[in-house]
Amino acid sequence: MERFDTIVIGAGVSGLTAARLLAGAGQNVVVLEARDRVGGRVVTDRRYGLATDLGASWIHGITDSPVAAAAEAFGMRTVEFTVGGYQPDSRPIAYYGPDGKRLPDAAAQSFVDDIHTVDATLLNVVADSDPDASYRDVTDAAIAAQGWDDARAQRVREYLEHRSEEQYGAWIEDLAAHGLDDDSIDGDEVVFPDGYDRLPSHLAEGLDVRLTHVVSRLEWSDGVTVTTDFGTFSADRAIVTVPVGVLQSDDFIIDPPLPEPVAGALSRLTMNAFEKVFLRFPTKFWDDGVYVIRQQGPESRWWHSWYDLTALHGAPTLLTFAAGPAAVETRDWSEDEIVASVLAQLRRLYGDRVESPTHVHVTDWQDDPFSHGSYAYMKVGSTTQDHDTLATPIGGVLHLAGEATWTDDPATVTAALFSGHRAAENVLGREIPIERVWSDS
């Protein structure tokens, strides 16, 4: 049995950040990773000659972002693309009405103004909401307060449903009223034309990372013992960075079970249903100068937003999402069925100009055994504090980290990096400048 100072479970950004800082402090650290690569839910596909990020794609706000600082230090190219937060405006957006016709500028602006009006009302409605209120409850109350006619209210209601789905991959009635409280974006957003996976690849340099080591059991008392399909490892402590879906799985046993308040916080979070559909076309048939295409009305129930990724590589490419109910209902669909459904909606807007795509990527995070979804969200009855509560040190030997354990802007790579940094500080019992994550490279 090999013994270490600290075992880190999971070689995603959170685990690699913690391991990097602990190793830099002189600890003997091993990282156990179930996959055959580092990165976790940061993964880039290069099958067709261009980098396509199938998991994390954006830095949602580069102002004072440690991920942006790390990316710059590692020489990672970026392209500005500020629409990842499902903003109604701030960048050019082409809105199409329920009839499939593009809205005139004045009508689009009126719609955007309505969204901002409801969002301003929503702040107080959410603050005053009951503990078991859903995001549907608070958004309906905010809309009702405006006294609008049915059609006007419905357009905004649809938008808020889509925002819940695209931000957290959850149907609006399943997301807690406070589910979007922690969603904040400071500064421009950027994406990576060469692939986001270069970040975890750099973070892993020089570390002892054991790939294809599937952890099935973690026992903790005075220290920890970790069982894998390659044998048993022991250490003084462990940092567990696996996704919420794995923590809740019967395939990952923690013995004794997680105590309160950690167990309670974990029970109030769940993994989402959120898949990406990338379509590369022979020619660009949509409008120039827009970041995203959005359609309103009943036809927008599933496919409602298409993001123009052409600027990344110069190849005409649209990204859309199967999010929430759409992801659940298309889970067993073939790729051809999904593409046909998406194209039917695009042809409502652009007619015969829509050609068949030359290349397609469709993700399958719901069936990934090492995540069971894309990322975690707050179920009805949860509070934003549940994220940080999940990271409460246990018995002086067990620490949980990862995107779901960081209250400010969870479900992001930034949250993963911050949580790994916090876990390393908790292990060492002292502060560590976060810049050491990338400055010691």
N, C-alpha and C positions, 0 to 999 in steps of 0.2 A: 504494500500500500504506500503510495507516494504521499508525502506530507508537505504542506505549504503554510505560509503565514495566512494567506487569504485565497479562497477560491471564488472566482467570479463566474457565474453561470449566465451565459449569453454573450455573444460577441457582436452585439449591435453597438450603436454609438454610445449608449449609456454604459454598458459593460466595458467597452474598450477605453472610455474616458476614465472610469474608476481604476481600471487595471494600470493604465498609463501613469496616472498620478501616484498610485501606490508603489509601482515598480520604481518610479523616479525618486520615491522617498526611501528606497532601499529594501522594500519588502520582497519576499519570495512569493510571486503571484502566478497562478495559472488561470487561464480562461477556457472554460469548457463550452463548446458550441455544437449544437445538434446538427446544424446544416454543414454542407461541404464548402462553405465560404463564410467570410465575415460580412457584417453589415446588417443582419437581421432583416428588418422591413425597409432597409435602404438597399435596393437591388436594381442594377442596370442591365438591360438586355441589348446586345449588340449583334443579334442574328442577321439583321439586314443591312449592316454596315454603318448604321447610325445609332447613337446612344439613346435608349428609351428607358426612362425611369419608371419602373413598374410599381414601386412603392412610393416612398417620400420623393417629392419633386421640387418643392418650393422652399426657400427661406421666406417665411411670412413676416417680413419687416426686418431690414438689415440694420436699422439704427440701434447701436449698442448691442448688437447680436454677437455672442461668442461664436456661433456657427459661421457667421459672415467673416469674422476675424480669422477663424481657423481656415476657412476656404481660401482666404487671401494669402495666408501664410503658406498654404500648401500649393499655391499657384493654380487654383481651380478657376477656370473661366466662367463668367456668369453673363446672363442676358436678363435685362429688366422685364418683368411680366407681372404687373401688379393687378391681378384679378383673383388670386387664390383665396381671398377671404370672402368671396361671393358679394363683393361690393356692388351696389346698384349703379355706381358711376365712378368718377375719379379717373377713369380711362375710357376710351371710346368703346361703347357697347351698342350692338345692333339689336333692337327690340322688335319682335314680330308679334302682331296681335293675334287674337283667336282665329281670325280669318286667314292667317298665313301671310298677310301683307305687312311689309315693314312699316312701323309707326313713323309718322312725320316727327321731326325734331321736337315740335311743341308738345305733341302728345306723349312722346317718350319722356320729356322733361317733367311733365305733369305727373306721370307715373312715378318717376324717381322722387319728386317732391313729396308724394304721398307716402312713400316708403320712409323717408326721413322724418316725416311728421309722426308716423306710427312708432318709429324707433325712439323718438324723443319721449313720447307718452309711455312707451314700454319700460323705460328705466324705473319709473315710480311704480308701475304695475308689478313688475318683477320683485322689487324691493318689498312690497306689501303683500306678496302672494303667500298662500298657505304652504306648509312644508311638503304636502303631497300634490302640489299643483304641477301640471305638465306645461310644456312650452306652448301647446295648443291653447290651454286655458288662458295664459297671460296674453298671448298674441290676439286671441279673439276679443278679450276685454279691451285691449288697446285699440283695435279696429272699431269696436262698437262705440267707443267714446268719441269717434269722429263724426258719427251721424251721416255717413255716406250712403248713397244708393247701393243696391245689391251688386251691380256689375262692377262698380268702382271698388267696393270692399273686397269682392272676390279676386280681383287682379292682385291686390296686395296680399290677400290670404294665400294665394298660390305661391307668391314670391317667398313668403315666410316658411311655407312648407318645404320649398326647394332649398332654402337656406339651411334648414334643419338637416335635410338629407345630405347636402353637399359638404356642410361643415363637419357633421358627425355621423353620417351614414345611418341616421335613425329617423323613423317616422315621427312627426311632430308630437303625436300623442304619447310616445314612449320616452321622449327626452324630458328631463327635469326642467322646471321653470327657469332655474339658474344655469341651465346647460350651456348657454352661450355667454354667460357673464365673463368668463375667463378668456374669451376670444378677442385678442387685441393685436393690432398690426401697427408698428411704428416704422415709418419710412417705406421705401420702395420694397417690392418683393422681387426675387430673382430666381431663375432656374439655371440648370447646368447643361450646356450643350455637349460636354464631354462625359457627362454622367455623374450623378450624386455619389456613386459608390466609391469614388476616389477619396472621399472623406474617411469612411471607415478603413479603407486600405492604408491610408497614411497613419491613422490612429493605431493600427495594429502592428506597425513596424517595430521590431525589436521585442515584442511581447511573446510569451509562451502561450500560444493559442492552439488548443487541441480540437481540430475539426471532426465532424461526424461522431462526436461524443454525446450521445443522447442521455440526459440525466433522467432517471426514473424515480429516484428517492433521495431526500435530503433529511438526515437526522441531526438534531441539534440539542445540546445540553451545555456542557462546559466548553465544547468545541463543536465542530461539524464533521459529519461523514457523508460523502456524496457518492451514490452508486450510479454507474454508467454501464453501457454495454461493452466498455473497454476496461472495466475494473472499478475499484473503489479508491477514492481520494479522501484525504482528511486535511483539516486545517484548523487554525484557531477560530476562524470566522468565515462567513460566506456573504457575498453580495449577489442577490438574485435579481436578474434584470429581464426575465422572461415576460412575455405579454400577459395581460390579465386572463386571456383565454386559456393559456397554459396553466397559470396558477389555479384556475378553477377546474382544470381537467383531472380526471381520474388517473391519467397517465403520469402525473407529476405529484408525488406524495411528499408532503412535509410532515415530519413526525418529531415531536408532538405537533398537532395542528396549530395554525396561526392563532395567537390569542387576541383578545380585544385590546385596543380598539381597531387593530389592523384587520381582523376577520370581518368586522361589521362594515368597514369601509370597502373592502373587497367585494362584499355581497351586494353593495349598492352600485357597483360599476359592471359593465358588460361590454363585450366586443361588438363591433358594428358589422353591418353588411355594406360593403363599399368596394366596387370594382371599377377599374379603368378600361375604357375602350379607345384605342388609338387607331385612327384610320388615315393612311397615307394615300393621296390621290395622284393621278397622272397630271392633272392641271388644277389650278385654284379657281373654283367656281363661285366662291363667296366674295363679299365686299372687301375691298382694300381698306386699310386704316382702322380696322376694328380689332379689339382684343378678344371679344367673345360675342357669340350669337345666342340670343335667348328668345324662346317663343312662349307666348301666354296661352291661356285657355285650356279646355279639356285635353287637347292633344299633347299638352306639356306634362301630363301625369308622369311619364317616365323620362323620355329624352327631351330635355328643355334647354340645355346649355351646351354649346360647343366652343372649345377654346382653340384659337388659331396658334399653333406651334410652329408655323412656317419659319419664323425668325430664328429658330434654334439651328436649323441646318440648311435652310433654303429649299426644303422639300415641302410641298403643300400637305399639311398635316392638321387634322382636327382631333381633339381629345374631348370625349364626353364621359359621363359617369353613370353607371348603374348603382344607385345609392338608395339605401333603405329598402322600401318594398320592391322597387325595380330589381335590386340585386337579389333579393330573396326569390322573387318569382321567376327570374331568368337563370337561377343557379344551375339548373340542369339543362339549359338550352345549349345547343351546339354553337360554335362560333359563327357559322353561316346564318343561323336563326337570329342571333343578336345583331349581326351586321345588317341583315335584311330589315329588321325592325327599325334600326337607326336610320338607314337610308330612306325608308318610307317617310319619316318625319322631315328629313332634309329636303326631299323632293316636294313636300308641301310648300316649302319656302323658295326653292330654287328650280323646281321643275326638271326638265330633261337635261339641264346642265350638269346634274349630279351623275358622275360616272361611278363605276364600281372601283373600290379601292385596290391599289396594287399590293399593299401590305397592311396587315392587321395584327394588333396585339390586344388580347383580352385577358385580364388578370383573374386569379381564382384564389383570393385570400381567404374566403370563407371555408375552403376545404384544405387550407394549409395546416398540417398537423402541429406546426411549431408556432402558430399564432392564433388560429381559429377566428380570423377576422383581420381587419386592417388596423384598427386602433380602438381604444376604449371610449365609452361615453357614460354620462351620468343618467342612471335610470330615475324614474319618478320616485321621489322620496329621498334622494341623495342631496348632498350639499357640496359646494366647491371645496370645502375643507377636507372632504373625503380623499382627495388626491394626495395632499400632504400627509394625512393620517396614515395612508397606506405605507408611507416611508418611515414610520416610527420604528426606531431600533428595537430589536427583540432580544432580550436576555443578554445583551452585550455581545452577541455573536452573529446575529442574523439581521441583514439589512436588505430591504426591497428598494429597487430603483427602476427607472424606465419612464417612458412618456406619460404613463397613467399616474405617476406618483408626484407630479409637479403641478401645482395649482395654477400658476400663471402660464396661460397658453399651453395646456396639455395637448396631447395628440400631435406633437411636432418633434422634429429633430432637436430643436432648441431645448425643449423640455427634457428630452432624453439626455442631452449633454449636461444640462444643469443638474439633473438628478444624479448622474454619475459622479459629478464633482462633489455634490453634497454627501453622497455615500462614502467617498474617499475621505472627506474631512471628518465624518463621523467615526470612521475606523481609526484614523490617526489621532483624533482628539484635538485637532488644531486646524486653523485656517490655512488654506493653500491658495495662492493666486491662481485664478482660473486660466490665466494666460499660459501656465505651464503645460496645459493640454497640447498646445501647438508650438510654443516657443522653444521647447526642448527637442523639437524634431530635427 
